[in-house]
Amino acid sequence: MATPQFILDIRAKAGDTLLFMPGVVMVVFDDRGRVLLNRRADTGRWALIAGIPDPGEQPAEAAVREIEEETGVAAVVERVLSVFTNEPVVYGNGDKAQYVDIVLRCRAVGGQARVNDDESLDVGWFALDELPPLGPIARGRIELALRDDPTWFAPAPAPGLTDRGYRAP
């Protein structure tokens, strides 16, 4: 299901009001170092696997569930890569949302990559030097997953400053 039922229930009451919600984004590697991507049904573009945790669901639990639901791949979460608040989005129906993405590095442990629901047009493993067109944020997240850096987060501005001056990985 593209939109979880709990969000449809909220939308029935809140209309198209901006909803501030958690999101999980996964950089999934296989044992050959390839990255798992899906070509999204809503945009037609290749992307990292992503989703929305259900109420009460832990981010890592949501990540494992979303990976399997969307791609048929079983995975484990290895670590948190970054936490980032995205710019608000407006969907075609006028609904507004803003997501705080928890980006997780994951490792495939089973299953076969395939289109496993209606959210994807295609699913596949890609060598790092053969990635399809991806936006700069997705590429930055893959690069971050390849390093052993601490978890990235946007720092709070210094007292008295309003310009945050950061760029999302």
WOKA-V28755 format. One record per residue. N is the residue number from 1. RES is the residue in three letters. SS is DSSP state (h for helix, s for strand, l for the rest). Layout:
# WOKA-V28755
n:N res:RES ss:SS
n:N res:RES ss:SS
This chain:
# WOKA-V28755
n:1 res:MET ss:l
n:2 res:ALA ss:l
n:3 res:THR ss:l
n:4 res:PRO ss:l
n:5 res:GLN ss:h
n:6 res:PHE ss:h
n:7 res:ILE ss:h
n:8 res:LEU ss:h
n:9 res:ASP ss:h
n:10 res:ILE ss:h
n:11 res:ARG ss:h
n:12 res:ALA ss:h
n:13 res:LYS ss:h
n:14 res:ALA ss:h
n:15 res:GLY ss:l
n:16 res:ASP ss:l
n:17 res:THR ss:l
n:18 res:LEU ss:l
n:19 res:LEU ss:s
n:20 res:PHE ss:s
n:21 res:MET ss:s
n:22 res:PRO ss:s
n:23 res:GLY ss:s
n:24 res:VAL ss:s
n:25 res:VAL ss:s
n:26 res:MET ss:s
n:27 res:VAL ss:s
n:28 res:VAL ss:s
n:29 res:PHE ss:s
n:30 res:ASP ss:l
n:31 res:ASP ss:l
n:32 res:ARG ss:l
n:33 res:GLY ss:l
n:34 res:ARG ss:l
n:35 res:VAL ss:s
n:36 res:LEU ss:s
n:37 res:LEU ss:s
n:38 res:ASN ss:s
n:39 res:ARG ss:s
n:40 res:ARG ss:s
n:41 res:ALA ss:l
n:42 res:ASP ss:l
n:43 res:THR ss:l
n:44 res:GLY ss:l
n:45 res:ARG ss:l
n:46 res:TRP ss:s
n:47 res:ALA ss:s
n:48 res:LEU ss:s
n:49 res:ILE ss:s
n:50 res:ALA ss:s
n:51 res:GLY ss:s
n:52 res:ILE ss:l
n:53 res:PRO ss:l
n:54 res:ASP ss:l
n:55 res:PRO ss:l
n:56 res:GLY ss:l
n:57 res:GLU ss:l
n:58 res:GLN ss:l
n:59 res:PRO ss:h
n:60 res:ALA ss:h
n:61 res:GLU ss:h
n:62 res:ALA ss:h
n:63 res:ALA ss:h
n:64 res:VAL ss:h
n:65 res:ARG ss:h
n:66 res:GLU ss:h
n:67 res:ILE ss:h
n:68 res:GLU ss:h
n:69 res:GLU ss:h
n:70 res:GLU ss:h
n:71 res:THR ss:h
n:72 res:GLY ss:l
n:73 res:VAL ss:s
n:74 res:ALA ss:s
n:75 res:ALA ss:s
n:76 res:VAL ss:s
n:77 res:VAL ss:s
n:78 res:GLU ss:s
n:79 res:ARG ss:s
n:80 res:VAL ss:s
n:81 res:LEU ss:s
n:82 res:SER ss:s
n:83 res:VAL ss:s
n:84 res:PHE ss:s
n:85 res:THR ss:s
n:86 res:ASN ss:l
n:87 res:GLU ss:l
n:88 res:PRO ss:l
n:89 res:VAL ss:s
n:90 res:VAL ss:s
n:91 res:TYR ss:l
n:92 res:GLY ss:l
n:93 res:ASN ss:l
n:94 res:GLY ss:l
n:95 res:ASP ss:l
n:96 res:LYS ss:s
n:97 res:ALA ss:s
n:98 res:GLN ss:s
n:99 res:TYR ss:s
n:100 res:VAL ss:s
n:101 res:ASP ss:s
n:102 res:ILE ss:s
n:103 res:VAL ss:s
n:104 res:LEU ss:s
n:105 res:ARG ss:s
n:106 res:CYS ss:s
n:107 res:ARG ss:s
n:108 res:ALA ss:s
n:109 res:VAL ss:s
n:110 res:GLY ss:s
n:111 res:GLY ss:s
n:112 res:GLN ss:l
n:113 res:ALA ss:l
n:114 res:ARG ss:l
n:115 res:VAL ss:l
n:116 res:ASN ss:l
n:117 res:ASP ss:l
n:118 res:ASP ss:l
n:119 res:GLU ss:l
n:120 res:SER ss:s
n:121 res:LEU ss:s
n:122 res:ASP ss:s
n:123 res:VAL ss:s
n:124 res:GLY ss:s
n:125 res:TRP ss:s
n:126 res:PHE ss:s
n:127 res:ALA ss:l
n:128 res:LEU ss:h
n:129 res:ASP ss:h
n:130 res:GLU ss:h
n:131 res:LEU ss:l
n:132 res:PRO ss:l
n:133 res:PRO ss:l
n:134 res:LEU ss:l
n:135 res:GLY ss:l
n:136 res:PRO ss:h
n:137 res:ILE ss:h
n:138 res:ALA ss:h
n:139 res:ARG ss:h
n:140 res:GLY ss:h
n:141 res:ARG ss:h
n:142 res:ILE ss:h
n:143 res:GLU ss:h
n:144 res:LEU ss:h
n:145 res:ALA ss:h
n:146 res:LEU ss:h
n:147 res:ARG ss:l
n:148 res:ASP ss:l
n:149 res:ASP ss:l
n:150 res:PRO ss:l
n:151 res:THR ss:l
n:152 res:TRP ss:s
n:153 res:PHE ss:s
n:154 res:ALA ss:l
n:155 res:PRO ss:l
n:156 res:ALA ss:l
n:157 res:PRO ss:l
n:158 res:ALA ss:l
n:159 res:PRO ss:l
n:160 res:GLY ss:l
n:161 res:LEU ss:l
n:162 res:THR ss:l
n:163 res:ASP ss:l
n:164 res:ARG ss:l
n:165 res:GLY ss:l
n:166 res:TYR ss:l
n:167 res:ARG ss:l
n:168 res:ALA ss:l
n:169 res:PRO ss:l
